[in-house]
Amino acid sequence: MNAQRPNRTAPILGCLLVTLTLCCLSSPARAADFTHTTATLSEGRTWLAATTVGNKAIFGGGIISFDGNPFVHSDVVDIYDADTGTWSTASLSEPRGLLGAASVGDRAFFGGGGFFPPTHRVDIYDPGANPGEEWSTASLSVSRERLVATALGDKVFFAGGYTLEAIDGPSDVVDIYDASLDTWSTASLSVGRMGLAATSVGNKALFGGGIATYDNFPIESNVVDIYDADANPGEEWSTATLSQGRTYLTATTVGNLAMFAGGIDIYGDITGDVVDIYNSDTNQWSTANLSAARDSLASASVGNFAFFAGGYKDDEGVSDVVDIYNAATDTWTTTTLSVARGGADRYCCGEHGHVRRR
């Protein structure tokens, strides 16, 4: 299977410290107010995961080096406090990259990851717990990496991924944690896949694209699995389709719009500029285009704005382009990152958007 996408990030691992771009928004209504500053993670790494809890942005795990077999993974967690502007560090229970992260309530969840073999471990961070008791662990039903995570209401979802147990291809498992009940359950994607993207909008969680298999051959998937929290029991899941099948795309939500942007075919030959947009109010899909085609880009939303940053441009190397969508005016503008990079990722904390380099 042509699924070894992590290797493509190897050329950008020369920096021991990963530059982190903070896109600060002084007024959510004006794109002209964007400014940029930079900071550094305590350890340079790729294929980490990020999420937020309250005023904290949390960057966990990652791959330090692609030399050797297996890859060298990290257990480092960098924590940024937006109120104080300070950084601190913690550790995952086991080192790993290619994991997923999401938050619900006052807790952050880092699930799965690793590489030959993957893990089922879920590290849970509760900044409001007693000192020394902030971290605990749980387990996914199936060990896997290159999964995705998103949160909806009181639930955290870990979907898809690749597991050594998945003889027929990528996993279709969805592990669901319900914070209101403190219970775990499972569901299934309509098609197993890895390298997909996930986001939540309104009462729905969406899982789109990725690498699937057909007759034991890898294919780009255009499937979107949709979980509706308000549906009748047994009717929560439905499907839709992206305008193009692709993997290593990104997803974010701004207002009532869920946006799936960029991506690439499984052979790494065709990079896309399409943005598939789902409107949760009208239940309709539309499309737009990035200013430049790229995959393995980052996305985040602040106020009325959605950001799509960096990525790979076919064989041209990494990109510094940031496409900015203004949902209030339905217009697009562009700016640039301080350093061109592919495989970037990000997360928002308060009024600050953090872009991390994979």
N, C-alpha and C positions, 0 to 999 in steps of 0.2 A: 504494500500500500504506500502511495506517495503521500506520507503524512508527517515527514520529519521536518515540519516547518520551523521548529526552534533553531535549527542550524543556521538559518538565514540571518539570525541576529548576531552571530558570532563576530563579524567584523566591527561591530560597534561596542565591544566590551573592553576596549583598550583603556578607557577611563576607569580609575579605581573608585572615583566618586561620581555618582550619577547626578547630572544637573537636573534640578527640579524647577520648572517654570511655573510661577504663580501668576495667573491672570486675574488681576484685582479689578473689581467693578464698583466704582464709587456711587454710580446711579444706574439701577437696572434698566432704565429707559433709554440710555444714550450710549451707543457704541463708541462715540468719541472719547468717553471717559475711561476706556480700557488702558491700563498700564501693566508693565511687566517687571517682575523682580525675579531673582533666582536664589536658590538654597541648595544644599547638598544632603543626600542620604548618607548615613554612616558607613555604608558599604555599597560599592557598585555592583549591580546585579540586573539580570533580565528575567522576564516571565514571572514577576512577582504579582501580588494581588493587592488591591486597595479598597477601603471603604471608610465610612465615617460613623462616629457616634457622638452626638451632641456637637461640641466645639472641637473635636479631635479628628484629624485625618490619619489613617493608620495604613502603613505599607508593610506587608508581611511576606516573608519567604523570598524565593527567587532562585535563579541559577547564577552562580558565580563564574563558572568556567565550563566550556564545552569540550575541554581536553580530557581525554580518558573516558572510560566506560565503567560505571555510569557517569553522567554529568555531575559536577560538583554543585551541590545545592546549599542554600543558606537557610538558617533558622531565625535570622534577624528580623525584628519588627521595629520600624521607625515610626514614632508617634509625634505628630505635630499638633500643638495646642494653639488654636487660632485666637484665643483670648489673651494669652501671654506672649504669643509669637515665639515660643520655645520648643525645642525638640528633646525627646527622650527615646530610649530604646528598651525593648523587651525581647523575649525569645519564644518562638513556637516550640511545641513539645517535640517536634522532629523536623529536621531541615527538609525543605522541598520547594520546588517551583512548579509552574503549570497548575496552580491551584485556583480556586474561586473564592470570592469574598462578597459578603453582603451584611447588612445590619437590620435589626428589628428592635424596636424599643430602645433600651439602653445597652444593648450588647452587639458586638461585632463577631461574625462567624467566618473562619477561614477553613475551607473544606477541600479534601482530596489533594491531588497533586502528586509529585514524584515522577519518576521516569524509569521504567523497567527495574523494579516493579513500582506501580503506583500505590497510594495509601488510601485507607478509609478514614483517616484521622480528621476530626474537626476540632480546631482550637477556638475557644470562645473567650472573648475579652469583655469584661464588665468593669468599666472605670469607676463605677460607684461602689464596688465591693470593698470590703475591709482591706487595708494594706497587706500585700502578700497573698491575697485570695482573689485577685482580679482575673486570673486565668483558670479555665477548666477545660475539659475535653469531652467529646462525644464521638460517635462513629457513623459514617455513611453505611448504607446497606451493602454497597459494592465499592471496592477500591477502584479509583479511576483518576486520570489526569486529563488536562485540556477540557474540563467541564466548565460550565458557566453558572453564575449565581445571580439571583435578584431577590428583592423583597417586595411583598404586597400585603398591606395591612399588618396582621400579626404573624405572617408566615414568611419563612425564608426557603427558597427553592435552590437546590443544586441539581442541574440537569445535564444529561448527556455525558460525553467524555470518552476516553479510551481506557480499556481495562484488559489485562491479559486473559481474563475470564470470558471476554466477548469474542468467542470463536468466529461468530458470523459478522464481526465488524464492530463499529462504535456502539456504545451503550445507549439504550433508550430509557434508562432508569432516571427517575426524578425523586430525589429525597426531599421531603418537606418537613420543616420544623415549625410547629405551632406554638408560639410563645405564650398564648393565652391559656393553653392546656399543658404546656411543657411536655409535649409528646412529638414523636417522629412517626411519619407514615411514608408510603411510597406511591408513586404513580408512574405512568409510562408515556414517553413521547410517541407520536405516531410513527416516527422513523428514528432509529438510533443514529446518532451523529456526534462528531466532535468538531472543535474549531468553529462553533456556532456563536451567536450573540444573543443577549437577553436584556430586556428592560421591562418596566412596568408603567402602565398609564391607566388612570381612572381605577376601575375595579378589575383590571386585567393584567396578567403577566404574559409576556410574549417571548418565544424562543425561536429565533430565525436563522436559516442558512446552515452552513457547516459542511462537513464531509460525511457522506453516507456511503453505503455499499449497495450494489445491485448485481446479482449473480457473481458475487465475490469480487467485483471490480469497484474501486472507489469512484464516486461521482460527487459533483457539487450539488448540494440540495437547495431547493427554493422553498422548502416547507417552513411554515410558521405554525408552531403549536401555541395555542392560546388557552390560558386558564382564566376562567371567569369566576371570581369569588362570589358573585351574586346569583349564579345559576342554581337550578335545582340540583339536589344530590344525584350524582351519577351523570349529570349533564354539564359538568364544569369545563370539559375539554372540547375544543374544536380546532379546526385548521384553516389556514389561509396560505397564500403563496406570495413570495417575493417576485418582482418582475424579472429577476435573473437569479439563477442558482450560483452561489459563491460561498467561499469560506474565508476565514480571517477578516471578516467584516467587523464593524463596531456598531453599538446601539446606545442611544440615550433618549430621554424624554424631556420635552419642553412644553409646558401647558398641557393641552389635550392631545399632543402629537407624539407618537413613538416613531423614532427615526432610525433606520438601518442603512448604514453608509459604507461605500467602498467594498473591498473584497477582491478575491482572486480565484482563478480556477485551480484545480488540484495539481496541475502540472507546473504552476508558476509562470504561465505564459501570458495570460490575459488578465490585466488589472482593471477594475471597474471604477467608474465615477458616479454610478447611479446611487441615489438616495431614495429608498422606499419609505413612505410616510403613511402611518396609520392614524386616522382621526377617531378617537374614542367616542366623540360626541355623535358623529354621523355614521360610524362603523364603515367608513370608506377608506380606500387606499389611493394614493397618488404618488408621483415620482418627481424628483428634482435631480440636479447634477452638481457634484463638486467641481471646483475650478480646475482640479487636476486629478486624474485617475490614480488611485493608490490603495494599498491594502495594509493590514496591520497598523492602522492608525488609531488614535485615541479619540474619545468623545466625552463631553461633559456638558452640563447645563447650569447656567446661573441666571436667575431672573427670567427675562423673556428670550434669552439667547442660548443657542446650542452651538458648541464648538467641536470642530473635527480637525484634529491636529496631527501633523507629521505623517509618517507612513513610508512605504516603499513604492517607488515609481518604476514598475517593471524592472528592466536591467539598468536603469539610470541611477540607482542608488537611493539614498534616503531623501526625504522631503522636509522643508521647513515651513510649508504652507499650513496656515490655519484658516479653514472656511468657517465663517460665522453666520448662523441663520438667526434672524430677528423674527420671532413669531408674532410680535405685535404689528409689524409692518409687512410681513411676508417677503422680506428682502434678504439678499446675501451680500456679504462683504468678505474681505480677506485681510489677514495680517500674517506675521511670520513668527516662528519660534526663535529663541536666542541661538539655538543649535539645531541643525537639521538632524532628524533621527527617525528611524523606523521602529515599529513595535512599541511606540510610546503608549503610556496609559496614564490615567488621571483619576482624581475624585474631587468632589466639591466639599468644602467645609465652611459653613457660614456664607460669606460673600466672596470666598476665595476659591478659585479653581486650580487644582494641582495637576500638573502633567508630569508623569514619571517616565523615565527612559528604560525600556526593556533591553 
